[in-house]
Amino acid sequence: MNIYNTVGKMAIGSRLRRLSELMMDQAGEIYALYGIELQAKWFPVVYALSGGAEKSITQIAQEIGHSHPSVSTIVKEMVKQKIAKESPGKEDARKNFVKLTAKGLAIKESAKIQFEDVNSAVENMLGESQYNLWKAIEEWEFLLGQKSMLKRVEEEKKLRESKAVEIVPYNDSYQQAFKKLNQDWITTYFKMEEADFNSLDHPKEYILDKGGFIFIALYQGSPIGTCSLIKMENNTFELAKMAVSDEAKGKGIGFMLGNALIQKAKEEGAKGLYLESNTILKPAINLYHKLGFKKITGIPSPYERCNIQMELIF
């Protein structure tokens, strides 16, 4: 137990497995106490078949919440012990159906008294404990059904990594990073165009000197993302040249850059933002929707790759 006290809550899966193994071992001893030839791991399958009707492996798996391979393995063990039998389906011979044998039904009947005693013992134990484990398990199963542990850990990872990200204004030392980040994604999906070369090779002349801004995202001091505001007419900026390195994807960098530039545009008194993209870039389009952009039409674009235009009105 010392290891769990040392490691803490992140070992919850291992600790639950230990508790499960302890309960399963003691369940085997209980079956022996009542002279019942049943393994504890078979119980959910036996119970699912206790009505006497035959069921497919898939049906049983869905009822007891186990995987298909797990149920299939248990059924094979039960068939070997002549507790259950398999037979091909009448309508589809490729699908096997399972039902309890006479031996299996007899075990079910003889286990009724045991079930009553076990249920009473569990009720007494719940009464002795400070926390209701049964309700806690139900709650955890619900929460994990709503959002998996993997998703929850991914969110924590993204949050931790995002705290190490710094959004800084562009200076000449970032020119090569600004160009490479954008050139990498453009050449992955499209081809570089004249407008790309102009702004990426000469960001000062084509963006900054015309009243625009460029921001760089740094992760542990290294440039991993960038985005710019290009000055337009009618007190509007174009959100352009957003790029995040492949290694940094999944850290929420694009969202952070987008929010930083939206805030900058508002500080400059802009009435809104405009952007151009391509619908093949689904993650980018989803990001723009998340930032509040809406699809518009009718504005000429200098880019061949542009097939969607969006705007955000403040």
Sine and cosine of phi, psi and omega as CSV:
sin_phi,cos_phi,sin_psi,cos_psi,sin_omega,cos_omega
0.00,0.00,-0.38,0.92,-0.05,-1.00
-0.86,0.51,-0.59,0.81,-0.04,-1.00
-0.89,0.46,-0.60,0.80,-0.01,-1.00
-0.95,0.32,-0.57,0.82,0.06,-1.00
-0.93,0.37,-0.54,0.84,0.00,-1.00
-0.97,0.22,-0.75,0.67,-0.06,-1.00
-0.95,0.32,-0.62,0.78,0.03,-1.00
1.00,-0.01,-0.34,-0.94,-0.17,-0.99
-0.91,0.41,-0.34,0.94,-0.01,-1.00
-0.93,0.37,-0.22,0.98,0.04,-1.00
-1.00,-0.08,0.34,0.94,-0.08,-1.00
-0.86,0.51,-0.62,0.79,0.01,-1.00
-0.89,0.46,-0.70,0.71,0.01,-1.00
-0.91,0.42,-0.61,0.79,-0.01,-1.00
-0.94,0.34,-0.62,0.78,0.06,-1.00
-0.91,0.42,-0.61,0.79,0.05,-1.00
-0.90,0.44,-0.66,0.75,0.03,-1.00
-0.88,0.48,-0.70,0.72,0.03,-1.00
-0.89,0.45,-0.66,0.75,0.02,-1.00
-0.88,0.47,-0.70,0.72,0.00,-1.00
-0.91,0.42,-0.62,0.79,0.05,-1.00
-0.89,0.46,-0.71,0.70,0.01,-1.00
-0.91,0.42,-0.65,0.76,-0.01,-1.00
-0.91,0.42,-0.66,0.75,0.04,-1.00
-0.88,0.48,-0.69,0.72,-0.01,-1.00
-0.95,0.31,-0.49,0.87,0.08,-1.00
-0.90,0.43,-0.62,0.78,0.05,-1.00
-0.88,0.48,-0.63,0.78,0.04,-1.00
-0.92,0.40,-0.57,0.82,0.01,-1.00
-0.93,0.37,-0.67,0.74,0.05,-1.00
-0.86,0.51,-0.65,0.76,0.01,-1.00
-0.91,0.42,-0.60,0.80,0.03,-1.00
-0.85,0.53,-0.59,0.81,-0.03,-1.00
-0.99,-0.12,0.07,1.00,0.03,-1.00
0.92,0.39,0.53,0.85,-0.05,-1.00
-0.97,-0.24,0.81,-0.59,-0.01,-1.00
-0.99,0.10,0.98,0.22,-0.05,-1.00
-0.55,-0.84,0.71,-0.70,0.10,-0.99
-1.00,0.04,0.60,-0.80,-0.07,-1.00
-0.84,0.54,-0.60,0.80,-0.05,-1.00
-0.94,0.35,-0.28,0.96,0.02,-1.00
-0.99,0.16,-0.33,0.94,-0.18,-0.98
-0.78,0.62,-0.75,0.67,-0.03,-1.00
-0.86,0.50,-0.61,0.79,-0.01,-1.00
-0.94,0.34,-0.69,0.73,0.04,-1.00
-0.86,0.50,-0.68,0.73,-0.02,-1.00
-0.91,0.42,-0.64,0.77,0.00,-1.00
-0.90,0.44,-0.48,0.87,-0.02,-1.00
-0.99,-0.14,0.03,1.00,-0.14,-0.99
-0.91,0.42,-0.31,0.95,0.03,-1.00
-0.96,0.27,-0.21,0.98,0.04,-1.00
0.99,-0.14,-0.34,0.94,-0.02,-1.00
-0.98,0.22,0.50,-0.87,0.04,-1.00
-0.99,0.14,0.53,-0.85,-0.03,-1.00
-0.64,-0.77,0.46,-0.89,0.06,-1.00
-0.98,0.19,0.30,-0.96,0.05,-1.00
-0.85,0.53,-0.66,0.75,-0.01,-1.00
-0.88,0.47,-0.69,0.72,0.02,-1.00
-0.87,0.50,-0.72,0.70,-0.02,-1.00
-0.89,0.46,-0.71,0.70,-0.01,-1.00
-0.85,0.52,-0.67,0.75,0.00,-1.00
-0.92,0.38,-0.63,0.78,-0.03,-1.00
-0.92,0.38,-0.66,0.75,-0.10,-0.99
-0.99,-0.15,-0.07,1.00,0.05,-1.00
0.96,0.27,0.44,0.90,0.06,-1.00
-0.97,-0.25,0.24,-0.97,0.06,-1.00
-0.97,0.24,0.39,-0.92,0.02,-1.00
-0.86,0.51,-0.72,0.69,0.02,-1.00
-0.87,0.49,-0.61,0.79,0.00,-1.00
-0.89,0.45,-0.72,0.69,0.01,-1.00
-0.91,0.42,-0.66,0.75,0.00,-1.00
-0.86,0.51,-0.67,0.74,0.02,-1.00
-0.90,0.43,-0.70,0.71,0.00,-1.00
-0.89,0.46,-0.68,0.73,0.00,-1.00
-0.88,0.48,-0.67,0.74,0.02,-1.00
-0.87,0.50,-0.66,0.75,0.02,-1.00
-0.91,0.42,-0.66,0.75,0.01,-1.00
-0.92,0.39,-0.62,0.79,0.04,-1.00
-0.90,0.44,-0.65,0.76,0.00,-1.00
-0.88,0.47,-0.56,0.83,0.01,-1.00
-1.00,-0.02,0.13,0.99,0.05,-1.00
0.88,0.47,0.47,0.88,0.07,-1.00
-1.00,0.00,-0.47,0.89,0.03,-1.00
-0.68,-0.73,0.27,-0.96,0.06,-1.00
-0.66,-0.75,0.52,-0.86,0.02,-1.00
-0.94,-0.34,0.53,-0.85,0.07,-1.00
-0.52,-0.85,0.54,-0.84,0.00,-1.00
-0.92,0.39,0.52,-0.86,0.00,-1.00
-0.92,0.40,0.53,-0.85,-0.01,-1.00
-0.94,0.34,-0.61,0.79,-0.02,-1.00
-1.00,-0.02,-0.48,0.88,-0.01,-1.00
-0.66,-0.75,0.98,-0.19,-0.07,-1.00
-0.92,0.38,-0.26,0.97,0.01,-1.00
-0.97,0.24,-0.26,0.96,-0.04,-1.00
-0.96,-0.27,0.85,-0.52,0.01,-1.00
-1.00,0.05,0.59,-0.81,0.05,-1.00
-0.89,-0.45,0.51,-0.86,-0.11,-0.99
-0.84,-0.54,0.60,-0.80,0.14,-0.99
-0.51,-0.86,0.34,-0.94,0.03,-1.00
-0.96,0.28,0.60,-0.80,0.11,-0.99
-0.99,0.14,0.03,-1.00,0.07,-1.00
-0.85,0.52,-0.61,0.79,0.04,-1.00
-0.90,0.43,-0.67,0.74,0.01,-1.00
-0.91,0.43,-0.67,0.74,0.03,-1.00
-0.91,0.42,-0.59,0.81,0.02,-1.00
-0.91,0.41,-0.64,0.77,0.05,-1.00
-0.89,0.46,-0.66,0.75,0.02,-1.00
-0.86,0.51,-0.69,0.72,-0.02,-1.00
-0.92,0.39,-0.68,0.73,-0.04,-1.00
-0.94,0.34,-0.32,0.95,-0.03,-1.00
-1.00,0.05,-0.07,1.00,-0.07,-1.00
-0.86,0.50,-0.70,0.71,-0.01,-1.00
-0.91,0.42,-0.65,0.76,0.04,-1.00
-0.86,0.51,-0.71,0.71,0.00,-1.00
-0.85,0.53,-0.65,0.76,0.01,-1.00
-0.90,0.44,-0.69,0.72,-0.01,-1.00
-0.92,0.40,-0.66,0.75,0.01,-1.00
-0.90,0.44,-0.70,0.72,0.00,-1.00
-0.86,0.50,-0.67,0.74,0.02,-1.00
-0.91,0.42,-0.65,0.76,0.01,-1.00
-0.90,0.44,-0.66,0.75,0.02,-1.00
-0.91,0.41,-0.68,0.73,0.03,-1.00
-0.86,0.51,-0.68,0.73,0.02,-1.00
-0.90,0.44,-0.65,0.76,0.00,-1.00
-0.92,0.40,-0.64,0.77,0.06,-1.00
-0.89,0.46,-0.58,0.81,0.03,-1.00
-0.93,0.36,-0.48,0.88,0.00,-1.00
-0.99,0.16,-0.39,0.92,-0.09,-1.00
-1.00,0.03,0.46,-0.89,0.01,-1.00
-0.96,0.27,-0.53,0.85,-0.04,-1.00
-0.89,-0.46,0.64,-0.77,0.00,-1.00
-0.99,0.14,0.98,-0.18,-0.07,-1.00
-0.88,0.47,-0.61,0.79,-0.04,-1.00
-0.88,0.48,-0.73,0.68,0.00,-1.00
-0.93,0.36,-0.58,0.82,0.02,-1.00
-0.90,0.43,-0.64,0.76,0.03,-1.00
-0.90,0.44,-0.69,0.73,0.04,-1.00
-0.85,0.53,-0.69,0.72,-0.02,-1.00
-0.91,0.41,-0.68,0.73,0.01,-1.00
-0.92,0.40,-0.63,0.77,0.04,-1.00
-0.88,0.47,-0.64,0.77,0.04,-1.00
-0.90,0.43,-0.73,0.68,-0.04,-1.00
-0.90,0.44,-0.65,0.76,0.02,-1.00
-0.95,0.32,-0.46,0.89,0.10,-1.00
-0.94,0.34,-0.57,0.82,0.03,-1.00
-0.95,0.30,-0.64,0.77,-0.01,-1.00
-0.46,-0.89,0.87,-0.50,-0.08,-1.00
-0.92,0.40,0.33,-0.95,0.06,-1.00
-0.89,0.46,-0.59,0.81,0.05,-1.00
-0.85,0.53,-0.73,0.68,0.00,-1.00
-0.89,0.46,-0.66,0.76,-0.01,-1.00
-0.90,0.43,-0.65,0.76,0.02,-1.00
-0.94,0.35,-0.62,0.78,0.05,-1.00
-0.86,0.51,-0.66,0.75,0.00,-1.00
-0.91,0.42,-0.66,0.76,0.02,-1.00
-0.92,0.40,-0.63,0.78,0.03,-1.00
-0.89,0.46,-0.71,0.70,0.00,-1.00
-0.90,0.44,-0.66,0.76,0.00,-1.00
-0.90,0.43,-0.70,0.71,0.00,-1.00
-0.89,0.45,-0.72,0.70,-0.03,-1.00
-0.93,0.37,-0.56,0.83,-0.01,-1.00
-0.91,0.41,-0.46,0.89,0.02,-1.00
-0.93,0.36,-0.33,0.94,0.02,-1.00
-1.00,-0.05,0.06,1.00,0.00,-1.00
-1.00,-0.09,0.71,-0.71,0.03,-1.00
-0.85,-0.53,0.76,-0.65,0.06,-1.00
-0.99,-0.16,0.88,-0.47,-0.09,-1.00
-0.81,-0.59,0.42,-0.91,0.08,-1.00
-0.93,0.38,0.47,-0.88,0.00,-1.00
-0.93,0.36,0.60,-0.80,0.28,-0.96
-0.66,-0.75,0.14,-0.99,-0.13,-0.99
-0.85,0.52,-0.41,0.91,-0.03,-1.00
-0.93,0.36,-0.26,0.97,-0.01,-1.00
-0.99,-0.17,0.13,0.99,-0.11,-0.99
-0.88,0.48,-0.70,0.71,-0.01,-1.00
-0.91,0.40,-0.63,0.78,0.03,-1.00
-0.92,0.40,-0.66,0.75,0.03,-1.00
-0.86,0.51,-0.69,0.72,-0.01,-1.00
-0.94,0.35,-0.73,0.68,-0.08,-1.00
-0.91,0.42,-0.68,0.73,0.00,-1.00
-0.85,0.53,-0.69,0.72,0.00,-1.00
-0.97,0.26,-0.67,0.74,-0.03,-1.00
-0.89,0.45,-0.58,0.82,-0.02,-1.00
-0.88,0.48,-0.74,0.67,-0.06,-1.00
-0.97,0.25,-0.58,0.82,-0.01,-1.00
-0.89,0.46,-0.74,0.67,-0.05,-1.00
-0.96,0.28,-0.27,0.96,0.08,-1.00
-0.94,0.34,-0.60,0.80,-0.09,-1.00
-0.93,-0.38,-0.48,0.88,-0.13,-0.99
-0.70,-0.72,-0.49,-0.87,0.09,-1.00
-0.76,-0.65,0.48,-0.88,0.05,-1.00
-0.92,0.39,0.68,-0.73,0.01,-1.00
-0.90,-0.44,0.16,-0.99,-0.07,-1.00
-0.84,0.54,-0.68,0.74,-0.01,-1.00
-0.89,0.45,-0.52,0.85,0.05,-1.00
-0.91,0.40,-0.77,0.64,-0.02,-1.00
-0.86,0.52,-0.67,0.74,-0.02,-1.00
-0.86,0.51,-0.78,0.62,-0.09,-1.00
-0.97,0.24,-0.53,0.84,-0.03,-1.00
-0.99,0.16,-0.56,0.83,0.04,-1.00
-0.99,0.14,-0.47,0.88,-0.05,-1.00
-0.72,-0.70,0.89,0.45,-0.04,-1.00
-0.89,0.47,-0.53,0.85,0.00,-1.00
-0.91,0.41,-0.74,0.67,-0.06,-1.00
-0.96,0.29,-0.63,0.78,-0.13,-0.99
-1.00,-0.04,-0.27,0.96,-0.02,-1.00
-0.83,-0.56,-0.87,0.50,-0.15,-0.99
-0.93,0.36,-0.73,0.68,-0.05,-1.00
-0.92,0.38,-0.28,0.96,0.00,-1.00
-0.99,-0.12,0.25,0.97,0.06,-1.00
1.00,-0.08,0.21,0.98,0.00,-1.00
-1.00,-0.10,-0.04,-1.00,-0.04,-1.00
-0.61,-0.79,0.49,-0.87,0.10,-1.00
-0.76,-0.65,0.72,-0.69,0.08,-1.00
-0.90,-0.44,0.53,-0.85,0.03,-1.00
-0.86,-0.51,0.70,-0.71,0.08,-1.00
-0.99,-0.11,0.83,-0.56,0.02,-1.00
-0.94,-0.34,0.72,-0.69,0.11,-0.99
-0.87,-0.49,0.91,-0.41,-0.09,-1.00
0.80,0.60,0.62,0.78,0.08,-1.00
1.00,0.04,-0.15,0.99,-0.04,-1.00
-0.98,-0.22,0.67,-0.74,0.02,-1.00
-0.92,0.39,0.84,-0.54,0.01,-1.00
-0.82,-0.58,-0.12,0.99,-0.01,-1.00
-0.30,-0.95,0.32,-0.95,0.00,-1.00
-0.39,-0.92,0.35,-0.94,0.08,-1.00
-0.29,-0.96,0.41,-0.91,-0.05,-1.00
-0.68,-0.73,0.33,-0.94,0.15,-0.99
-0.91,-0.41,0.85,-0.52,0.03,-1.00
-0.96,-0.27,0.80,-0.60,-0.06,-1.00
-0.92,0.40,0.76,-0.66,0.05,-1.00
-0.87,-0.50,0.01,-1.00,0.07,-1.00
-0.98,0.22,0.16,-0.99,0.08,-1.00
0.87,0.50,0.60,0.80,0.11,-0.99
0.83,0.55,0.70,0.71,-0.03,-1.00
-0.75,-0.66,0.49,-0.87,0.10,-0.99
-0.90,-0.43,0.50,-0.87,0.17,-0.99
-0.99,-0.13,0.80,-0.60,0.12,-0.99
-0.99,0.16,0.90,-0.43,-0.14,-0.99
-0.58,-0.81,0.22,-0.98,0.08,-1.00
0.80,0.60,0.71,0.71,0.12,-0.99
-1.00,0.08,0.79,-0.61,0.00,-1.00
-0.49,-0.87,0.62,-0.78,0.05,-1.00
-0.74,-0.67,0.70,-0.72,-0.02,-1.00
-0.89,0.45,0.50,-0.87,0.00,-1.00
-0.84,0.54,-0.61,0.79,-0.03,-1.00
-0.92,0.40,-0.40,0.92,-0.07,-1.00
-0.99,-0.17,-0.05,1.00,-0.01,-1.00
-0.89,0.45,0.61,-0.79,-0.01,-1.00
0.99,-0.10,-0.03,1.00,0.01,-1.00
-0.99,-0.15,0.02,1.00,-0.01,-1.00
0.98,0.21,0.37,0.93,-0.06,-1.00
-0.91,0.42,-0.70,0.72,-0.01,-1.00
-0.85,0.52,-0.67,0.74,0.01,-1.00
-0.91,0.42,-0.64,0.77,0.02,-1.00
-0.91,0.41,-0.69,0.72,0.03,-1.00
-0.89,0.45,-0.70,0.71,0.00,-1.00
-0.86,0.51,-0.71,0.71,0.01,-1.00
-0.91,0.42,-0.62,0.78,0.01,-1.00
-0.89,0.45,-0.65,0.76,-0.01,-1.00
-0.97,0.26,-0.54,0.84,0.09,-1.00
-0.89,0.46,-0.69,0.73,0.02,-1.00
-0.90,0.43,-0.64,0.77,0.01,-1.00
-0.90,0.43,-0.67,0.74,0.01,-1.00
-0.88,0.47,-0.64,0.77,0.03,-1.00
-0.90,0.43,-0.65,0.76,0.03,-1.00
-0.89,0.46,-0.52,0.86,0.00,-1.00
-0.99,0.11,0.01,1.00,0.04,-1.00
0.99,0.16,0.29,0.96,0.00,-1.00
-0.92,0.39,0.48,-0.88,0.03,-1.00
-1.00,-0.03,-0.17,0.99,0.02,-1.00
0.12,-0.99,0.03,-1.00,0.02,-1.00
-0.82,-0.58,0.46,-0.89,0.01,-1.00
-0.76,-0.65,0.53,-0.85,0.07,-1.00
-0.51,-0.86,0.34,-0.94,0.06,-1.00
-0.81,-0.58,0.61,-0.79,-0.01,-1.00
-0.43,-0.90,-0.24,-0.97,0.05,-1.00
-0.69,-0.72,0.67,-0.74,-0.10,-1.00
-0.92,0.39,-0.21,0.98,0.08,-1.00
-0.93,0.36,-0.36,0.93,-0.02,-1.00
-1.00,0.01,0.93,0.36,-0.12,-0.99
-0.86,0.51,-0.71,0.70,0.04,-1.00
-0.85,0.53,-0.63,0.78,0.01,-1.00
-0.92,0.40,-0.69,0.72,0.01,-1.00
-0.89,0.46,-0.66,0.75,0.04,-1.00
-0.88,0.47,-0.64,0.77,0.03,-1.00
-0.89,0.46,-0.70,0.71,-0.02,-1.00
-0.89,0.45,-0.64,0.77,0.07,-1.00
-0.88,0.47,-0.66,0.75,0.00,-1.00
-0.89,0.45,-0.54,0.84,0.02,-1.00
-0.98,0.19,-0.18,0.98,0.06,-1.00
0.95,-0.31,0.09,1.00,-0.01,-1.00
-0.96,0.27,0.54,-0.84,0.04,-1.00
-0.84,-0.54,0.53,-0.85,0.00,-1.00
-0.94,0.34,0.65,-0.76,0.09,-1.00
-0.71,-0.71,0.10,-0.99,0.01,-1.00
-0.62,-0.78,0.29,-0.96,0.21,-0.98
0.98,-0.19,-0.02,1.00,-0.02,-1.00
-0.99,-0.17,0.82,-0.57,0.00,-1.00
-0.88,0.47,0.62,-0.78,-0.01,-1.00
-0.87,-0.50,0.60,-0.80,0.05,-1.00
-0.99,0.16,-0.07,1.00,-0.08,-1.00
-0.96,-0.26,0.75,-0.66,0.07,-1.00
-0.91,0.42,-0.56,0.83,-0.10,-1.00
-0.97,0.23,-0.16,0.99,-0.05,-1.00
-0.97,0.25,0.84,-0.54,0.12,-0.99
-0.73,-0.69,0.14,0.99,0.09,-1.00
-0.53,-0.85,0.68,-0.74,0.06,-1.00
-0.82,-0.57,0.61,-0.80,-0.09,-1.00
-0.65,-0.76,0.36,-0.93,0.04,-1.00
-0.57,-0.82,0.40,-0.92,0.05,-1.00
-0.77,-0.64,0.91,-0.41,0.02,-1.00
-1.00,-0.09,0.77,-0.64,-0.01,-1.00
-0.99,0.12,0.00,0.00,0.00,0.00
